[in-house]
C-alpha cells in the first residue's frame, strides 16, 4: 500500500509539472526498455559431452529481462522510468523512479549545490551517479549482446562511474544506500571527484568504513585527442589484523573484507578455517586503482581502454596473500557511412590468487570475453551481426603449473535488425548460445535459442 501511495504521489507530481509551465529549470524526462521473446528453446542438459539421462529440450515464451539473459534487473519486467530534474545556477535536484517494481534507479534522489554558481565547486548528496569519467563504450548493440552471451561487461568495466544508491550504485562495495560527493571542474576538460558512501541513522556508517570505500578520481579531456582518467576505488587493502580494534568494530557493524555467498560454515556460523579462503562463495572487497584513456582523435573512430589493478591483502600472523589481480578492458567503435563495427575485449583476474605461503604460486582462472558486432545500414533500418566468445583460462597449482582439468569456453552468435522510431527504436533478432565447454572441449550445460524483440523509448 505504501508503494502504491508513493507512486500515486509521483504521478500527481509529474502530471502537475507536465501541465504547468516548466519554469525555473524543471524538466521531466523518461526512458525505458522492454523485451519479450515469442520463443525461447533450452536444449537438453549435457554433462561431459553426453546428454544427461532423462533430460529433455524445453521451451518458453513471454517477457524477458530487457538487458538479456543473466541480467535480472527490474525483476525481468520492462523498465519504465520517469525522471524529474531541477537546474539553476546555484542549486538543483534529481529524481528517478521506476514503475515496473515501484522502485528507484540511477539518480534516485539527489540534491546538488554550486556555492559559487560555477563548476569550480559542486556538492551532491543523496542517491546518484556521475558519469563524467565513465567508460564510453557499452554493450555495442542496445542490449542484444546479453541474449547472445550472458553477463557481458558494460561501460563500467572500462572505467567505473561515481555511483551510490539505487541502480548502478547498489552493485558497489561499501554502504550503497546513500552518500555525498565533492567535485570540481576548474577549467574546461579537467574534472576531480570524491565520493564518500555512508548514512547516519540509528546505527550509522562508521567513519573508517565510509572512507575505506571512498572513490577518488580525476580526468582531463584533451581537445581533439582523447580523455585520460585515473581513480582510486576504495576497499580493504594491506594487512588484515583480527586483533585490531578498528577491524573488530567494522566486523561488529557488518563490514568485513569478504562477502559470504554460501560457503561452508562452522558451528558458530562463521566460514571455516583460520582465515577465509576466497573462492567457493567468497567475494573479497579489496580496493583498486583504475586508469583509462579514450582516443577521439580519428573521425568516426572511438577507442576506450581501461585497466584496474586490485590491491593485495595480507593477514597478520600468516604468510597468506590474496589479490584479485588485474582487469583489462578495451572497446572500439568505427562508423563510416552505412557500415559500422564495434568490438570489446574484457579480461579479468589476471594473476589473481590466494597463496597460503611464500612458496605457493597458485592462481585462479582468468576470464576473457570477446565480442564483435558489425552493422550495415539498409534504408531506414540497420542490420547487425553479433559474435561472442567467453574463455576461462587454466588455473595454476602450488608450483605455478597449469591445472590440467581447468578452463573452458562458451560461444554465442546472433543477428538482428533495428529501426529508429522517433523517440525510440525497435530491435529484433535471433540468437543462439552454445552450451559451455569444459577444459577438454566437451559440453556441460544447455544451449539456448531465442527470438528477442526489444522496444526502447527515450524522451530527453
N, C-alpha and C positions, 0 to 999 in steps of 0.2 A: 504494500500500500504506500509506504514512504517513497519508494522509487517512482510509482505512478504519479504521486503528488509532485515530486521533483520534476519529472518530465513535463507535467502539465504546466508547471510554473515556467519552465524553459520555453515551452511552446507559446505561452502567453507573452513572454518577453520578446521572443523572436517576432511574433505577429505584431506586437506593438511597435518594435523597431522598424519592421518591414513597411508598415503602413504610415509610419511617421517619417518626417524628413530626417535622413541620416546625417544630421548636422554634427558638429563638434568631433569629426573624425571617426564616428562609429560606423563600422562595416559589418555586414552579415555575409558570410561565405559558407560554402558547403562542398563536401567531397564524399564520394562513396564508390564502392566496387563490390560487385556480387558475381558469383559464378554458379553454374549448375552443369550437370552432365546427364544427358539422356541415357547414357550407357557407360558403366564402368565394369570391366571384367577383371577379376583377380584369378590368376591361374592356380591350379593345384600346387600345394606346397611341395618343395623338393628338399632333400637332405643329401648332401654329397653327390649331387647329380642324379639321384634316384627319387622317384615320386614317393611321397610318404604314404604308407598304407591307408586306404580309405579316404585320402584327401581328394577333393573334387574342385573343379572350377566353380566360381560363384560370380554373380553379377549384381550391380546396384544401380540406382538412379535417384537423382534429387539434387538439392542444393549442396554445394561443396565449399570448403574454405576458399575464399577468393584469393588467398595467397598460395594456393596449391597444396598438394599433399605434404604433410609434415608441418604445415603452418596452421595451427588450430586457433588462431586469433578470432575473436568475435564469436566464439563457440560454433564455428563453422557456418555462421549466418552471413548474409550480405552486410557489408559495412555501410552504414548510413550515418553520416555525422553532420553537425551544424557548428559553425564557428562564428563567434562574435568577438570583434576586436575594436578597441578604442585607442586612438592615437592622437597625441598632441605634441607640442614642442617639449613639454616637461614631464608628462605622465601618461600612462596608458594601461590597458588591461587586456586579457585574453581569456576566452573560454572555448572548450572543445568538447562537446557532448556526443556520445554515440547512442543511437536509438535502438539498435538491434539487441543490446544487452543492458540497456539503461545504465550505461557506464560513462567512462571518460577516456580520452585519447591523448596524444601528444598535445602539449599546451593546454592541459585540462583546466587549470585555474591559476592565473598569474597576474601580478601587478608589477609594472616597471616604472622607474623614475629616472630622469636625467636632470640632476640638480643644476647643471649649467646650461641646460637647453641644447646640448650637443652630445655627440657620441664620445666625447673625451671621458665621460664617466656615466655608466649606466648600472643601475641596481635593479635586480629582478628577484622576486620572491614568490614561492608557491610551487606549483607543479608545471614544468615547462620543458621545452627543448630549444636549443640554439644550434642551428646548422651551419654557422659561418665557416667552420673548419671541416665539416663532414665530407666524407668521400663523395665523389661526383658521378660515379658510375654504379648503378644498382643491378637489378636482375635482367637487364637488357631488353626485355620484351613484355613489359606490363604484367608480369606475374605468371606468364605461361611456363617459364623455366621450372617452376616448382611442381608442375604436373609431369614434366619430363624427368626430373631428378629431385627427390625430396630434399628440403632443407638447404637449398643453395644459398650461399652468403650474399649479402646485400651491401649497401654503401658503408655501413659502419665497420665492416671487415677491413676496408681500405683505411678509413680514418674515422674514429668514433666522434659522434657529436656530443655536446654537453646535453645531458638529459636526466631528469629526475621526476618521479611521479608516475602517473598512468602512461600507458603506451610503451614507447621505447625505454623510458626511464625505469620501468619496473623490472627490466632484464639486467640492470647493472647491479654490481655488488654495493653494499652499504645500505643505509636507510633510504629506500627508494620512495618513501611516502611524500616527502617534501624537501625543499632546500632553498638556498639563496645563491645568487651569482653576482659577481662584480666583474664588469667588463669595460674595456676601453678601446676606442679606435681613434687615437690621437691624430693620425694623418691618413690620407687615402691609402687603402690597401693593407694597413697594419692593424692587427687585432690581438688583444690579450683577453683571456678569460680565466676566472677562478670560480669553480663550482664547489659548494660545500653542501653535503646531504645530511639532513638531520631535522628533528622536530622535538620541541619541548612540550610534553603533555604531562600526564600523571607520573610517568616514568621518565621519558625523555631520552634523547640520544646523548650518550656521554661525549664529552669534548674530544677525548682521544679517538673515539670511533668516528665522529664526524670528520675530523681532519685526516684520519687514516685513509678514508675513502675519497678525499678531495680530488678534484680534477683541475689541473693547471695547464693551460695550453696557449700557444701563440701561433700566428700565421702572418705571412706577408704576400700579398698578391702583386707580383712583378708585372707591370703592364706589358702586354704583348709577348710575354714569355711563359709565365705559369704561376702557380700558387704553392708556396713552400709552407709546411706546417710541422709542428712538434708539440708533444704534450706528455704530461705525466698523469697516468690513471691510477688512482690510489688503491691500496690493498695492503695485505700483510707482506712484510719483507724482513730480511735479516734473520737474527736468531730468535727462535721461539723459546721462551723460558717459562715453564709451567709454575714456577715459584714466584714469578714477578707479580706484584700486586696489581699492576695495570692489566696484565693478561687475565688474572683471576677475576677482576671486576668486569672485564669485557665479556668473558665467558658467562659470568652470572647474569649479565644483561642480554645474553643471547647472541653474542658475536664471537665466533671463533674463526680460525684460519681456513676452515673447510665447511662445505655443505654436506650434510648427510643425505644420501639418496637411496637408502635401502641396503646398506652393508650390514654384515653380521654384528650383533651387539652382544655384550656380556650380560650377566645377571642384573647389573645395575643400570642397564640401558645405555651404556657407553660403547663406542666402537672398540673392538678387541685389539689388544696389543699395547705395548708401552707407548708407541706413537701411532697415530692414524696413518696407515699406508694408503696414499692416494690411489685412485683407481677403484674398481669394484664398488661403485656407488659413491665415491668421494670426489667432489669438485673443490679444488683449492682456490681460495680467494686472494691470490697474490697480486701485488702491484706490478705495473708495467710502464715502459716508456715506448711511445709511438712516434714515428716520423713519416711524413708523406710529402709527395710532390706531384702536382698536376701540371702537365705540359699543355699549354694552349697556344703555342707559337705558330702552329701549322693550321691553316684554314681547313675546316671540315674534319679535323682530327683532334681527338681528346684522349690523352693518356694519363691515367691516375694510378700511382703506386704507393703502397704503404708497407711499413714493417713495424712489428710490435715485439719488443724484447721483454720477456717476463722476468721479474726479479726473483732470484732464488731464495729459498728458505732453508735455514739450518736449525738444528734442535739441540739445546743445551744438554750436555751430558751424553751426547751421541755424535757419531761421525756421519749420521744420515744427512742427506741433502735432497731437496726437491726443487724441480724447476718445470714450468710449463713450456720452456724452450723459446722458439722463435716462430712467429706467424708472418707470412708474407702474402700480399695480395697485389695483383696487377690487373687493371681494367683498361680496355681500349675501345674506342668507337670511331668509325670513319664513315662519312657520308659524302657521296659525290653524285649529285643528281638523283636518279631513281634508285641507285644502288647504295646499300649501306651494309656494314658488318660490325658486329660487336663481339668482344671476347673477354673472358675473365679467367684468371688462374689464381686459385687460393690454396695456400699451403699452410697447414697448422701443425704445431707440436714438433717442429724440427729440433732435435736434441733434447726433447722433454724426457723426464725420467725421475725415478726415486731410487737413489743409491743409498744402501744401508751403511756403507763404509767407504773409505778412500779407494779401496781396491775394486769396488763394484762399478762396472762400466755398462750396466744395463740401461736401456732406453725404451720408452713407449713407442708405439707405432705412429708414424706421421700420417697425415691425411691430406690428399690433394684432390681438388675439384677443378676440372677444366670445362669451360663452356664456350661454344662458338655459335653465333646467331647471325647468319646473312639474311638480308631483307631486300626485296625488289618492289619498287613502286609500279603499279599497273593501274593507270587511270586514277580513280579516287580511292583505290584500295592498295593495301600493302600485303605482299606475300612473304612469309618468313619460314626459315628452317631453324631447327634448334637441335644441337648435338651436345651431349653432356657425358662426362666420364668422371667417376669417382674412384680414386685409388687409395688403398690403405697399405702403407709401407710395412716392411717387416720390422718387428720389434727386435731388440738386441738382448742377449743374455748377460750374465755377470761378467763374462770375459770379453764383451763387446762384439760378439759374433751374432750374425743373423739367426733368429729363431726360425727353424725350418718350417714349422707349421704355424705360420702367421702371415698376415697380409691378405689382401683380397681386392675386388674391384666390382664396379657396377656401371652399366651403360644405360643411357636413355636417349631417345630421339623423338622428334615430332615435327609437325608442320602446321602453320596457322595462317589465317587471313584476317586482316583487321581493316576497319573503316572508321574514319572520323565522323562524328555526328554532332557538329557544332560544339556544344559544351560537354562532349563526352566521346566515347568510342565503343565499338563492339569488336570482340576478338573471338574467333572460334577456330578449333583445330583438332588434330588427332595426336595422341602421344602414346608411347609405349616405353615402359621402364622394365628392363630385363631383371630377372632375379639376381641378387648379389652372388658373386662367385667367391669361393674360398681361395686359400693360398694355392691350391692345385688346379684352379680353374673350374672346379665342379660347383654347380649351382646349389645354393641353400636358401630357400625362401620362395617367394611367389613373384611372378611377373604381373604388371598392371597395365591394362589398356584403358584409355579414357578418351572421351569426346568432350573436352572442356569448352564451355561458352562463357565468356567473361564480359560483363557490362560495367561501364565506368562513367561517372559524371564528375564534372568539376566546375563550380561556379565561384570564380575568384575575381 
